[in-house]
Amino acid sequence: MAWQAPPLSEDVPHPPRAHEGDGATHGGGAGRWVPALIITTSLFFLWGMANNLNDILIAQFKKAFTLSDFGTSFVQQVFYLGYFAFAIPASVVLRRFGYKAAIITGLLLYGVGALLFYPAAAISAYQLFLFALFVIAAGLAFLETSANPLMTELGDPRTATRRLNWAQAANPFGAITGILVGRNFILSGIEHDEATLAGMDAAARAAFYRNEVQAVATPYLAIAAIVLLFALAAAFTAFPRNAAARDAHEAGDGKGQRFADLLRHPRLIGAVIAQFFYVGAQVGLWSYTIRYAQGALGWNERQGADMLFVALVLFAGGRFVGTTLMTWIAPVRLLALFAAISAALAATAALVGGQIGLYALAATSFFMSIQFPTIFALGVETLGPLRRLGSSLIIMAIIGGAVLTGVIGFVSDRAGIAAAMLVPAACFLVVLTYAVRSRTQG
């Protein structure tokens, strides 16, 4: 490297810990980790922004490339395929080189993927946009695999679920930012019906499509610049030593780091399944909120984006309310309650439709708020030295966002966008089942 920065494996030894579970901030000199904590918390914001810009891209690409609902679902399919494909490599980098290397690698991939939006827009290639999203998602896999377990280690393990929920509070703010950026700088508000397009001459029609495609380039170039600046800052920041090597030693010749050992933890396996369906439900709902508003109420794309914004504000509010409630209500009980309400609201959107259905769809976000981090924390809670490997397995479950968004798009093309909301309703019932079973498993 050209700059003189601390090495990419862990740069600063972890302070001795008084007992198992003490976090990196425990012991003397806890203030030394403040820059690392700021960067780590910022990662939740950055990947929230990337994830929810996809919801805008789905609406934009449907118009710019004249796609079906299933055709637009490839935005999420390739995105979450990237998560799936790179979750294990991210875990390997994390265990071998530490938090710092994994975070910098993730930020570099994120930045490169965002830069690829420029040539994709220049040649109007949907396939290149999809590849760019795959690269971004690969970077996010590194970031999530690193940041989630790091936050569970920074303090008393008994409060790990609440701590992770507080850190994840930055995520919905990133999501809201992504929607605002997309609404104001990508969506033009110009929507031509088939008759209008047919009445245009070839040059005017081509110019319309070209302008809609090129609208996505500038926001992503700005995002690339911000993300790469974070990568540079991380290179000059001290991070606590990754405990993965110590855990492997304590497990005995690395035997605790084998995936086969994870199969002896039913709560983790249940978390992987629940996370698959939860992510599918969340991604599907947000991906098609604009489409639901257009189909159920005849709203335009910007009005639909406004409703998506409201949903994300509710999501942020639910994160704070839910995390506060965990002071008095066990996280697993709150997860069960929120999953049950989410299922009922998604079913209302499917069966009632219209304005009531749209409001129910938006309200679902409030109750989705604590589900991802709570499932994650419950899944790794009892893993000990297997925690990081288990974390990568749960991150792999994000592939549900690809599979189930495709299912929702397929159902929408055949039965209508309202009926397609039965898919996320069923997904929330899976999460409810996991929460109930986790209570009996202790």
N, C-alpha and C positions, 0 to 999 in steps of 0.2 A: 504494500500500500504506500501511496505517496505521502499520506499524512502520518504524523506521529501520534497515534491514539493507543489506548490500552488494547491488548490482544483480544481477538474475537472469541476465544474460549472464555471462561469467566475471568474477569480482570482483577477482582478484589476478593480475597478469601472471606468466606462466610464466618461471622463471629461465632464462637462456641455457644452451643445452645444448652440451656439449663435442663430441658427435658424434651422428649419427642413431641413435635408439633409446634414448638416455638418458631416464630417466623423470622424472616430476614431483618425485620426491624427491631427485634428483641435484642437485648444486650446493649452495651455501650455504643455510642456513636450512631444512633438510629438515624440522625439527620443526614448522614452521608448518602442515604438511599432516596432522599426526596426527589432529585432529578430523575432517577430511574422510575420512581412511582408516578411522576408526572407523565413521563413518556408512555409508561405501560397503560395508565388510565386513558391517555389520548388515543391509544390503539383501538379501544372500544368505540370511540367516536368515529375514527377513520373507517373501520370496517362497517359500522352502521350506515355511514354515508354511501359507501360503495354498494351495499346490499340493496338499499332502497332507491338508489338511482336506477336500478334494474326495472323497478315498477314503472318508472317514467319511460325507460327505453322500450318496454313492451308496447306501450301506447304509441310511441313515436315510430317504431319500426313497423308496426301494423299498418300505419298510414303510409310511411315512406316506401315500404317494400310490398305493400298490398298483400299482407299475410293473413292466414286464418288464425283463430285462437290457438290451435295446436302449433301452427308455425311460429307464433310468437313465444310459445313455451320453451323453445330452444334457447332463448336468452337465459332462462333459469336452469335448463337442463345442463348446458355446458358449464355454467357458472358453478353449480354444485357438484358436477363431475370433477371440476378442478379441486374442490375441497376434498372430495373422496380420494382422488389419485395422490394427493400430496400430504395427506394426514400422517401416514407412516413415515415418509421421508422427513417430514418436519419433526416428528418424534425422534428419529435417529439423529438429526442435526442437534436437536435440543439436548439429548442425552450425551452425545459425543463432545459437543463444543459449548453448550450452555445457552442460557437465555439470550445473551447479547448477540451471538451469531445467528440464532433463529429469528430474532426480531429484525436485525439488519437485513437478512436474506428476504424475509417477508416484505419489508418495506421496499426493497429494490425491485422485487417481482411486481408488486403493486404499481410502482411508478412506471416500470417498463410497459406493463399492460395498458395503463392509461395513455402513455405516449403512442401506442399502436392505434389509438382511435383516430389520430391525424391521417395516416395513410389509408385507413379503412374508409374514412369519410371522403378522402380525395378521389378514390376510385369507386365509391358507392358499392362496397362489397360486404354483404351481410355476413358471409362466411368469415371474413377477416375481423369483423366486429366480434363475432362469436369466439374466435381465437383470442382476441384481446381480453375478453371477459374471462376466458379460461386461465390466462396468465395472471390476471388480477386475483382470481379466486385461489390460484396456487399460492400467491403471496399471503392472502388472508388465512389460508390453512396454517402457514407458519406462525402468523400473528396470534391466531386463536389458540393453537396448540401451546404456545408459550405463555400468553397472558392469563388464560384461565387458571391453569395450575399455579402460576406464580402468585396470583391474588389469594388463592386458598392457603398458601404457605405463609403469608405475611401477617401472622398473628395466631391467636388461640384457635385450635382446630374446632372447638365447640361453636365458634361464631363464624366459621368459614362460609357457610351458606349466606348469612347476612352480608358478610364482607364482599363476597363476589357479587351479590345483588346490588350493593352500593356502587361498586366499580362499574357494573354493567349499566348503571344509570346514565353514564356518558353515551351509551349505545343509542338510545332513542333520540338523544339530541343530535347525534350524527345522522340518524335516519331522517329527522325533521329537516335538517340542513340539506340533505340530499334531495328531498321532495321540493323544497323551496328553490334550490338551484335548478332542478329539472323543470319545474313549472314556469319559472321566469326566464330561463336562458335556453331551454331546449324546446318545450312545447310552444308552437307559434300561435295556437288558437285558430289556425286556418284549417278547416275541415271541409273538403269537397265531397259531395255524394257522387255516385257512379255516373249519373246523368251529366253533372257539371264537368267531370273529368272527360267524359266522352265528347262533350262539346268543345273542348279545348283543342287547339292544333297541337301537333306533335312536339313542337319546340316549347310551347308554354307548359305542356304537361311534363316534359322532361325537366324543365327549369324548376317546377314545383317540387318534384321528387328530389332533385339535386339539393335544393335549399333545405328541405326537411332533413335529409341525410347529414348535410354539413353542419347543421345546428348543434350536433352533439360534440363536435371536435373541440371547440374552445373551452367549454367547462372541464373536459377531461384533461386538456393540457394544463390548465390551472391546478387541477387536483394532482397531476403528476409532479408539478413543481413543489407543491406543499409536502407531498409524501417523501420525495427525495431529500428535502430539507430535514425532515424528521429522521431519515436514515443517517444523514450526516451528524445530526445531534446525538443520535444513539451511539455512533462510533466514538464520540468523545465523552460518553457518560459511563460512570462506574455502575455495574450491576452486581448484585450479590452472587456468590458462587452457587452454581446449580447443584442441588443436592442429589442429582440422579446417580452420580458415581458413588456417593456414600451409601445411597439406598441399595445399589447393586451389591456393594460389599457386605452390607448388613443382611441382604437376602441370601448370601452364600454363593460365591462364584457366579453371580449373575443369574442364578436359577429363577429368582423372582421376576426377572425381566422378560420371561417367555410368555408369548400370547396364550399358550396352553394353560398357564396358571390362572389366567383371567377367567377361564370357564368355571372355576370353582367359586366364583362370586356372582350369585344370581341377581343381586341388586344391580351390579354393573351391567349384566346382560339385559336386564329389564330396562335400564336407563338407555342403552343403545337403541333398543326397539322403540321406547317411548320418544326418544329424541328424533328418530327417523320420522315418526308420524307427526310429532309436534312441528318440526321444521317444515315438513310438507304442508301442514295446515297454515302456518304463518306465512310462508312464501306464497302459497296459492291465494290466500285471502288478499294479501297486499298487491300481488301481481295483477289481480283481476278486479280490484275495487273500481278503478277508472272504467273498465269495461262494463262492470255491473251498473254503474251510474248511467253510462251511455245506453245500455240495453234496457234497463228497468224504467228509467225516467226520461230518457232522451236528452240527457245533459251533454254538454260539450266536454272536450278533454280537459280543459282547465278547471271547469266546475268539478269534474271527477277528481282531479288532482287536489282540489281544495278539500274534498271529503276525505281523501287519503291523508292529507295533512292533519285534519281533525282526528282521524284514527291514530296517528302517530303521537299527537299530543296526549290523547287518552292513554296510549301505551306508556308514555313517559310518566304520566300521573300515576298510573297503576303500579309502575316500578317503585315509586317512592311510597305510595300507600301500602302496597304489599310488603315491602321490606320493613316498613315500620310495624305492620301487623305481626311480623315474625317475632317481635319482642314478646308477644303474648300468645301467639298461636304457633304451634309446631309447623315448620316449613312443609312437611309432608301432608299435614291436614289442609293447609292453605292451598297447596298444589291440587289436591283432590277437589276442593270447593271451586277454585278458579277454572279447572278443566271442565267440571260439570256445567258451570254457567256458560263457558265458551261453546260447548257442544249445543246447548239450548239456543244460544243466540245465532250460531251458524245455521242451525236447523230452521230458525225463524226466517233468516235471509233466504233460505231455499224454498220454504213452503208458503210464505206469505208474500214475499216480493214487494215491489213498489217502494214507496218512501219508507215504510216501516221496515222493510227488509234491508234497505240501505243503511238506516240508522242502526239496526241490529248488527249489521256487518261491521260498522265502525266501532260500536260499543264492545265488540268481541276483543278488540285490541287492548282495552283496559285489563281484561282478565287473562290475556296471553302474556302480559308483561313479566311475570315472575317465573314463567314455566321453564324457559330454556336454562337459566342459571340454576334454578332449583333442581331440575332433573340432573344437570351436570354435577352439582355439588353432592347430591344424594348418591349418585353413581360412583364417585371416587372416594366417598367418605371413609370407607373401611378398607381401602386398598393398601395403605401403608406404602411400602417400597414399589408397589405396582402402580402408583397413582399416575405417573406420567404416561406410562404405556396405556393405562385405562383411559386417560384423557384423549389420546390419539384415536382410540376406538370410538369414543363418543363423538369426536369431531368427524370421523368418517361417516357417522350416521346422518350427517347433514346432507348426504346424497338423497335423502327423502325430499328435499326441496326440488331436486331434478325430477325424480320419478313421479311424485304426486302432483306437481304443477303440470306435467305432461298429461296426467290422468284428468285433471280438472279441465284443461284445454280441450281434450278429446271429448269429454262429456258435454262441454259447452257447445262445441260445434254440432252435436247431435241432439241434445235435449234442451239447450238454452243455458245462459249464464247463471240464472237463478238455481236451476236444478243442480248445477255443478257444485253448489255450495254444500250439498250433502256429503261430498268427499271430505272436506275439512271437519264437518260435524262428526263424522265417524272417527277421524283421526284424534279428536279431543277425547273421545270415549276410550281410546287406547291409553292415552295419558292418564285418564281417571283410573283405569284398571291398574296401571303401574303404581300410582300413588296409594291406592288401597292395599295392594300387595306389599308395598314397601313398609307400611305400618305394621304388618304382621311379621315381617322379616327382621324388625328391630333395627 
